[in-house]
Amino acid sequence: MPNKPINPGIEQIQKKGSRVVAEGKHMLPAASLMLATGTMESISDRKKKFITVINSYTTHIPGHVHLNVLGEYLVDLLKKKGYNVWYCNVGGAVCDGIAMGHFGMKYSLASRELITDQIETVIGAHPCDAWIGIGNCDKITPGMLNAMVRLNIPSLYISGGAMLAGANNTDLVSVFEAVGSEAAGKIKEKELVDMASSACRTCGSCAGMFTANSMNCLAEAIGLAMPGNGTIPAAVWSNKTKTKYKINPERMELFEKAPDVISSLIKKDIRPLDIVTKQSIDNAFILDLAMGGSTNTILHTLALANEAGIEYSLERLNELSDITPNVCKVSPSRPEIHIEDVDQVGGVPAILKAVHQDSRAPLKLDSVTCTGTLSDSVKKAPDADGDIIRIGEDAFSLVGGLAVLYGNIAPKGCVVKTAGVDPDMMHFTGTAKCFDSQEDALQAILNRQIKDGDVVVIRYEGPKGGPGMQEMLSPTAALKGEDIKAALITDGRFSGGTRGLCIGHISPEAAAGGPIAIIKDGDSITINVHEKEIHLDINDEEFGKRLLDLKPFKLKVKRGWLGRYATHVTSADTGAILITKLQD
């Protein structure tokens, strides 16, 4: 059953929209203030519908530096269509790439909840008839999607688009992996600096199928965003040397469509909970599996399902993976291919068309979307090009690019991007080297203390233990850059840029008493990706004794926002959501 309205105020907005604040003599003081803001030109404008545009513009994040231009453009278009337009910016946006490698990364996952709560606050206090969210990066996109289903009034999400690949077809992950290569003596420091100077040179979310772009693509498959949302690049080069850029006219054209789309949603009274169903969540995961998206999408899509009141188990992902072909690989799984390349061959609709032609996965093309049904874009998409998107015997794999593993280390599951794992690492037994923080593990990797055959165990980095479940791109990229044949397992999470035998989201996490906490240096660990299993190779008696000896976890952060977050957050198998709902 869909969630009931979260409070009486939101229920009134769902029923009456802007009339809550724009009708009656008792609301004339509010109208007076709306004149002061310029939202209305006269008191009679109260009769018009109100649309709120919620942007996440910031110069902290390359994916957002141009959103002010796109936001102002959209506001003007909506005003010309006759709407009263409220326009605001939400804060708390985090650039994972800049926050990576220091304490600030602990704020990243938590920021998803802040984004959703801010939007609830803005619209709850200033009732409107519909709203449009403009975002782009890792936690902002899912934060806005969660707000859409929480508020359940007509709404639309639009991203700012993907960054273009840099010099020599590089991207952010190229730089992270080059750090490992330089540490191993494979490249000179100047080469590392030169790559850092040229890999990320345009606005937009980082150029590969990392978390931001994965979520922007999934928003299309779910139906909360328009076709093209996930893959139309943010920029185009404006000179031959590819050192200057301008905002992509095709991205501007997508924003031009938004007023008509939101008008249609209002007229037809189509709301997010009409779009976000168990069927559309299936569609999203099928796309994710088909394109080998970021493992973070599992966290965020489970959280979306929870916000929408949909029961959706982690086990369902494996059911879908077994019958969904991996038809597309993009950086980091295929470093030379980027989002701009996927867009050139048809984008998300073309990937879904390839899956539909395979016919095994339960892709539902009649699912309702913000523009009609999923079939409207899929059926007119181009056929697979044979290189970037492949079907039949040429598919990268007959099964999906993500999997959930189970075993005594992860009784509630853990996730791996199978699309990024080398074939010879699919079945791996290694020796545990344990670390209770990402920083200690990274130092050991860079100091060449990790060897072929090791299993790096990073724990107490989960949602509660971190707190904030910081990403592990630095250590995973360092392992790849040093070309070490080792596995990495953690109750934390990875960037969408991670590749290799890297297993995250181990649940329950160590801080919740999960078995990952009892692993000791020198233990044997077996990972079988094909069989979806992960095991600590000790006998049951020893396993039980270690669990009994485990000391209770003490929160690392007890004050401020992170302290409150750590107190209420759940493990990754539920989407790392906050427990705030009281019992009925």
C-alpha positions in Angstrom: 0.0 0.0 0.0 1.3 3.5 -0.8 2.3 5.7 2.1 -0.4 7.8 3.7 0.3 11.6 3.7 3.2 12.3 6.1 1.3 15.0 8.0 -2.0 17.0 7.7 -0.3 19.9 6.0 1.1 17.8 3.2 -2.3 16.1 2.9 -3.9 19.5 2.4 -1.4 20.4 -0.3 -2.1 17.1 -2.1 -5.8 17.9 -2.1 -5.8 21.7 -2.7 -2.3 22.6 -3.9 -1.6 26.3 -3.9 -5.2 27.1 -2.9 -4.0 26.4 0.7 -2.1 29.7 0.6 -3.7 31.6 -2.3 -7.4 31.6 -1.3 -9.4 33.6 1.3 -9.1 37.0 2.8 -7.2 35.5 5.7 -4.3 34.7 3.3 -4.0 38.3 1.9 -1.1 39.0 4.1 0.7 36.1 2.5 -0.3 37.5 -0.9 1.2 40.8 0.0 4.5 39.1 0.7 4.4 37.3 -2.6 4.2 40.6 -4.3 7.3 41.7 -2.4 9.2 38.6 -3.7 8.0 39.2 -7.3 6.4 35.8 -7.4 3.1 37.6 -8.3 2.7 41.0 -10.1 -0.8 41.7 -8.7 -3.2 40.3 -6.1 -5.3 38.9 -8.9 -2.4 36.5 -9.8 -3.5 34.5 -6.8 -5.9 32.7 -9.3 -2.9 31.3 -11.2 -1.3 28.0 -10.4 2.0 28.0 -8.5 5.0 25.9 -9.5 8.1 25.7 -7.3 11.5 25.2 -9.0 14.0 23.7 -6.6 17.6 23.9 -7.7 20.8 22.6 -6.1 23.2 25.0 -7.8 26.6 25.3 -6.2 30.1 25.9 -7.2 31.3 23.1 -4.9 30.4 20.5 -7.5 31.2 20.5 -11.3 27.9 18.8 -12.0 26.1 21.9 -10.5 28.2 24.9 -11.6 25.9 25.6 -14.6 22.5 24.8 -12.9 21.9 28.5 -12.1 21.8 29.2 -15.9 19.5 26.2 -16.5 17.3 27.1 -13.5 16.8 30.7 -14.5 16.0 29.6 -18.0 13.3 27.2 -16.7 11.8 29.8 -14.5 11.4 32.2 -17.4 9.8 29.5 -19.5 7.3 28.7 -16.8 6.4 32.3 -16.2 5.8 32.7 -20.0 3.4 29.8 -19.7 1.4 31.7 -17.1 2.5 30.2 -13.8 3.4 31.9 -10.6 6.9 30.6 -10.0 8.7 30.2 -6.7 12.4 29.5 -7.2 14.8 28.4 -4.5 18.1 26.6 -3.9 18.7 23.7 -1.5 22.0 23.3 0.3 23.8 20.4 1.7 25.0 19.2 -1.7 28.3 17.3 -1.6 30.8 16.5 -4.3 32.0 13.0 -3.6 35.1 13.4 -5.6 36.2 16.4 -3.5 35.0 14.9 -0.2 36.8 11.7 -1.0 39.8 10.7 1.1 39.1 12.8 4.2 36.5 13.0 7.0 34.1 15.1 4.8 33.1 12.0 2.8 31.1 10.9 5.9 28.7 13.7 5.2 27.9 12.5 1.6 25.3 9.7 2.1 23.8 11.6 5.0 23.2 14.6 2.7 20.6 12.5 0.8 18.3 12.8 3.8 19.1 16.5 4.2 18.1 17.2 0.6 14.8 15.4 1.0 14.0 17.1 4.3 14.7 20.5 2.9 12.4 20.0 0.0 9.6 18.8 2.3 10.2 22.0 4.4 10.1 24.3 1.4 6.9 22.9 0.0 5.2 22.2 3.3 5.6 25.8 4.2 4.9 27.3 0.8 2.1 25.2 -0.8 2.2 24.8 -4.6 0.5 22.8 -7.3 3.6 21.1 -8.7 7.4 21.3 -8.4 10.4 20.7 -10.6 13.7 19.5 -9.1 17.0 20.4 -10.8 20.0 18.3 -9.6 22.8 16.1 -10.9 25.1 14.4 -8.5 25.4 11.4 -6.3 23.0 12.2 -3.3 21.1 15.1 -4.8 19.4 13.1 -7.4 18.1 10.4 -5.1 17.3 13.0 -2.4 15.0 14.8 -4.9 13.4 11.5 -6.1 12.7 10.6 -2.5 11.1 14.0 -2.0 8.9 13.5 -5.0 7.2 10.4 -3.6 7.2 11.7 -0.1 5.2 14.8 -1.1 3.2 13.1 -3.9 2.1 16.2 -5.8 2.8 16.5 -9.6 6.5 16.8 -10.0 9.4 16.3 -12.4 13.2 15.8 -12.0 15.7 17.2 -14.5 19.5 16.7 -14.3 22.2 19.0 -15.6 23.8 16.3 -17.7 27.1 14.5 -17.8 30.6 15.9 -18.1 32.6 15.3 -21.3 35.6 13.0 -21.2 38.9 14.8 -20.8 42.2 14.6 -22.7 43.1 11.2 -24.0 39.7 9.9 -23.1 40.3 10.3 -19.3 37.9 11.0 -16.5 38.0 11.3 -12.7 38.7 7.6 -12.1 41.7 7.8 -14.4 43.2 10.3 -12.0 42.3 8.2 -8.9 43.9 5.1 -10.5 46.9 7.1 -11.6 47.6 7.9 -7.9 48.1 4.1 -7.4 50.2 3.8 -10.5 52.4 6.7 -9.4 52.8 5.1 -5.9 53.8 1.8 -7.6 56.4 3.7 -9.7 54.6 2.9 -12.9 54.3 6.6 -13.9 56.1 9.8 -13.0 54.7 12.4 -10.8 54.5 14.8 -13.7 52.3 12.4 -15.6 50.0 12.2 -12.6 49.8 16.0 -12.4 49.2 16.4 -16.1 46.3 13.9 -16.0 44.8 15.7 -13.1 45.1 18.9 -15.1 43.2 17.6 -18.1 40.8 14.8 -17.1 37.9 16.9 -15.8 37.4 20.1 -17.8 33.7 20.8 -18.3 30.6 21.2 -16.2 28.5 18.1 -15.6 28.5 15.0 -13.5 31.7 12.9 -13.9 31.8 11.4 -17.3 31.5 7.6 -16.6 28.7 5.4 -15.4 29.4 6.4 -11.9 26.7 7.0 -9.3 25.4 10.4 -10.5 24.9 9.3 -14.1 23.6 5.9 -13.0 20.9 7.6 -11.0 20.1 10.1 -13.7 19.6 7.1 -16.1 17.5 5.2 -13.6 15.2 8.2 -13.1 14.3 7.8 -16.8 13.5 4.1 -16.4 11.5 4.7 -13.3 9.6 7.5 -15.2 10.2 10.5 -13.0 12.5 12.1 -15.6 12.2 12.7 -19.3 14.0 10.6 -22.0 17.5 11.9 -22.4 17.8 13.0 -18.8 20.6 10.5 -18.1 22.8 10.7 -21.1 22.6 14.1 -22.9 25.9 15.7 -22.0 26.0 18.9 -20.0 28.4 20.7 -22.4 29.9 20.8 -25.9 33.4 21.9 -26.8 33.6 25.4 -28.1 37.1 25.2 -29.6 39.1 22.7 -31.5 41.7 22.1 -28.7 38.9 21.1 -26.3 39.9 23.6 -23.6 36.7 25.7 -23.6 33.1 24.6 -23.5 29.5 25.9 -23.5 26.3 24.5 -22.2 25.0 21.8 -24.6 22.0 23.2 -26.6 20.4 19.7 -26.5 20.4 19.9 -22.7 18.8 23.4 -23.0 16.2 21.8 -25.3 15.3 19.2 -22.6 14.6 22.0 -20.2 12.4 23.7 -22.9 10.2 20.6 -22.8 9.7 20.7 -19.0 6.9 23.3 -18.9 4.7 21.2 -21.2 5.5 18.0 -19.3 4.7 19.5 -15.9 1.5 21.1 -17.3 0.4 17.7 -18.6 1.1 16.1 -15.2 -1.0 18.7 -13.5 -3.9 18.4 -16.0 -4.0 14.6 -15.8 -3.3 14.6 -12.1 -0.4 12.2 -12.5 1.6 12.0 -9.3 4.9 10.3 -8.3 3.1 7.4 -6.6 1.2 6.7 -9.9 4.7 6.3 -11.5 6.8 4.7 -8.8 5.5 1.2 -8.4 7.1 -2.2 -7.8 7.0 -2.6 -11.6 8.9 0.6 -12.2 11.4 -0.3 -9.5 11.9 -3.6 -11.4 12.4 -1.5 -14.6 15.1 0.6 -12.9 17.0 -2.4 -11.6 16.8 -4.1 -15.0 18.4 -1.0 -16.6 21.0 -0.9 -13.8 21.9 -4.6 -14.4 21.9 -4.1 -18.2 24.4 -1.2 -18.1 26.5 -2.3 -15.1 25.6 0.8 -13.1 27.0 1.9 -9.7 26.4 -0.3 -6.7 25.2 2.9 -4.9 22.0 2.7 -7.0 21.0 -0.3 -5.0 21.1 1.8 -1.8 19.2 4.7 -3.4 16.5 2.7 -5.2 15.8 0.6 -2.1 15.4 3.9 -0.2 13.1 5.2 -2.9 10.9 2.1 -2.7 10.8 2.5 1.1 9.8 6.1 0.8 7.0 5.1 -1.6 5.7 2.4 0.8 6.8 -0.4 -1.5 8.1 -3.6 0.0 11.1 -4.6 -2.1 13.6 -7.2 -1.0 17.3 -7.2 -1.9 16.9 -10.8 -3.1 14.8 -9.6 -6.0 18.0 -8.1 -7.6 19.5 -11.5 -8.0 16.3 -12.8 -9.6 16.5 -10.0 -12.1 20.2 -10.4 -12.6 19.9 -14.0 -13.7 17.6 -13.1 -16.6 18.9 -9.6 -17.6 21.8 -9.4 -20.1 24.7 -6.9 -19.5 24.4 -5.2 -22.8 26.4 -2.0 -22.1 29.7 -1.3 -20.3 30.8 2.2 -19.6 33.7 3.7 -17.6 34.9 2.4 -15.2 34.1 -1.1 -16.4 35.1 -0.1 -19.9 37.5 2.9 -19.4 37.4 4.2 -23.0 33.6 4.5 -23.2 31.8 7.4 -21.5 28.2 8.8 -21.2 28.5 10.9 -24.3 29.2 7.7 -26.3 26.1 6.1 -24.9 24.1 9.1 -25.8 25.3 8.9 -29.4 23.9 5.4 -29.8 20.5 6.2 -28.3 20.9 6.5 -24.6 18.7 4.8 -22.0 15.9 3.9 -24.5 18.3 2.1 -26.7 19.7 0.0 -23.7 16.2 -0.9 -22.7 15.3 -1.8 -26.3 18.2 -4.2 -26.3 16.9 -5.8 -23.1 13.4 -5.9 -24.5 14.6 -7.7 -27.6 16.4 -10.2 -25.4 12.9 -10.8 -23.9 14.0 -12.7 -20.7 13.8 -9.8 -18.2 10.3 -8.7 -17.1 10.7 -5.2 -18.5 7.3 -3.5 -18.4 7.0 -1.0 -21.2 3.4 0.0 -20.3 4.7 1.5 -17.1 3.5 5.1 -16.6 6.1 7.8 -17.0 6.1 11.6 -16.8 5.8 11.7 -20.6 3.4 8.8 -21.2 4.6 5.2 -21.0 8.1 3.7 -21.2 7.3 2.2 -24.6 7.0 5.7 -26.1 10.8 6.2 -26.0 11.9 2.6 -26.1 10.1 1.5 -29.3 11.4 4.4 -31.4 15.0 4.0 -30.0 17.7 2.8 -32.4 18.8 -0.8 -32.4 22.0 -1.8 -30.6 25.0 -0.4 -32.4 27.0 -3.6 -31.7 29.9 -1.9 -29.9 28.6 0.3 -27.0 25.3 -1.6 -26.8 25.5 -5.3 -27.7 22.8 -8.0 -27.8 22.5 -11.7 -28.3 25.8 -13.7 -28.3 27.7 -10.4 -28.5 26.3 -9.1 -25.1 29.0 -8.6 -22.5 27.2 -11.2 -20.3 24.0 -13.1 -20.4 23.4 -12.0 -16.8 23.3 -8.6 -15.2 26.3 -6.4 -14.2 25.4 -6.4 -10.5 24.9 -9.1 -7.9 24.0 -9.6 -4.3 26.2 -12.1 -2.4 25.2 -14.0 0.8 27.1 -16.0 3.3 28.3 -16.1 6.9 30.1 -12.7 6.5 27.0 -11.1 5.0 23.8 -12.9 6.2 21.7 -9.9 5.0 23.7 -9.5 1.8 26.4 -7.5 0.1 26.8 -6.1 -3.4 29.4 -6.3 -6.2 29.5 -4.8 -9.7 30.2 -8.0 -11.6 30.6 -5.9 -14.8 33.8 -4.6 -13.4 35.3 -7.9 -12.2 38.0 -9.6 -14.2 37.0 -13.2 -15.2 39.9 -14.7 -13.3 38.7 -13.1 -10.1 35.2 -14.4 -10.1 36.1 -17.2 -7.8 38.7 -16.1 -5.3 40.1 -17.4 -2.0 42.5 -15.1 -0.1 44.0 -14.1 3.2 42.3 -11.4 5.3 44.1 -8.2 6.1 41.8 -6.2 8.4 41.4 -2.4 8.9 38.9 -0.5 11.0 39.0 2.5 8.7 39.4 3.4 5.1 42.4 5.7 5.9 44.4 2.8 7.5 43.6 0.6 4.5 44.6 3.2 2.0 47.9 3.8 3.8 48.7 0.1 3.7 47.9 -0.1 0.0 50.0 2.9 -0.9 52.9 1.6 1.2 52.8 -1.7 -0.8 51.7 -3.8 2.2 48.9 -5.5 0.2 50.0 -8.4 -2.1 48.4 -10.7 -4.6 46.0 -13.1 -2.9 45.0 -10.8 -0.1 41.5 -9.8 0.9 41.4 -6.3 2.2 38.7 -6.0 4.9 37.5 -2.5 5.7 34.9 -2.4 8.5 33.3 0.1 10.8 32.7 2.2 7.8 29.0 1.4 7.4 26.1 3.9 7.8 26.3 3.8 11.6 29.9 2.9 12.0 31.5 5.5 9.7 29.3 7.2 10.3 27.9 7.9 6.8 29.2 4.9 4.9 31.9 6.8 3.0 32.9 5.7 -0.4 36.0 3.6 -1.0 37.2 4.9 -4.4 40.7 5.8 -3.1 41.7 2.3 -1.9 40.0 0.5 -4.8 41.5 2.7 -7.4 44.9 2.4 -5.7 44.6 -1.4 -5.9 43.7 -1.2 -9.6 46.5 1.3 -10.3 49.1 -0.9 -8.6 47.7 -3.9 -10.5 47.4 -6.0 -7.4 45.3 -9.2 -7.6 43.5 -8.7 -4.4 39.9 -8.5 -3.2 38.4 -5.8 -1.0 35.3 -6.2 1.1 33.6 -3.6 3.3 30.5 -2.6 5.2 31.1 0.8 3.5 30.3 1.5 -0.1 32.1 2.3 -3.3 32.1 5.1 -5.9 30.4 4.2 -9.2 34.0 4.6 -10.4 35.2 1.5 -8.6 36.1 -1.6 -10.6 37.7 -4.9 -9.6 36.6 -7.6 -7.0 35.3 -5.0 -4.6 32.3 -6.0 -2.4 30.4 -3.4 -0.4 27.3 -2.9 1.7 28.1 -5.9 3.8 25.0 -6.2 6.1 24.6 -6.2 9.0 27.5 -3.7 9.3 30.2 -4.2 12.0 28.7 -1.4 14.1 25.5 -3.3 14.3 27.2 -6.5 15.4 27.7 -7.9 11.9 30.1 -10.8 11.4 32.5 -8.7 9.3 33.6 -7.4 12.8 35.0 -10.8 13.8 37.3 -11.4 10.9 41.0 -11.6 11.9 44.2 -11.1 10.0 45.3 -14.3 8.4 41.8 -15.8 8.1 40.8 -17.4 4.8 37.9 -15.8 2.9 36.3 -17.4 -0.2 34.3 -15.3 -2.7 32.3 -17.0 -5.5 30.6 -14.4 -7.6 29.0 -16.9 -9.9 27.4 -18.7 -7.0 26.7 -15.4 -5.2 28.5 -16.5 -2.0 31.0 -15.0 0.4 32.3 -17.0 3.4 34.8 -16.7 6.3 36.5 -20.1 6.3 36.4 -21.0 10.0 34.3 -23.6 11.8 31.0 -22.9 13.4 32.3 -23.2 16.9 35.0 -20.6 16.4 32.6 -18.4 14.5 30.1 -18.4 17.4 32.8 -17.8 20.0 34.0 -14.7 18.2 30.5 -13.3 17.9 30.0 -13.7 21.7 33.3 -12.0 22.4 32.5 -9.0 20.2 32.4 -5.8 22.2 29.4 -3.4 21.8 30.1 -0.6 19.3 30.5 3.0 20.6 29.5 5.8 18.2 32.4 7.7 16.8 30.4 10.9 16.4 27.8 11.8 19.0 27.0 15.5 18.3 25.8 17.5 15.4 24.0 16.2 12.3 26.3 13.2 11.9 25.6 12.2 15.5 21.9 12.3 15.0 22.3 10.4 11.7 24.4 7.7 13.3 21.8 7.2 16.0 18.9 6.6 13.6 20.4 5.1 10.4 19.9 1.5 9.3 22.3 -0.9 7.6 22.7 -0.9 3.8 20.3 -3.8 3.1 17.4 -1.5 3.7 18.9 1.4 1.8 20.6 3.1 4.7 17.4 4.9 5.6 16.6 6.8 8.8 14.3 5.3 11.3 12.0 8.2 12.0 8.5 6.7 11.4 6.6 6.1 14.7 4.5 3.0 15.1 0.9 3.4 14.1 
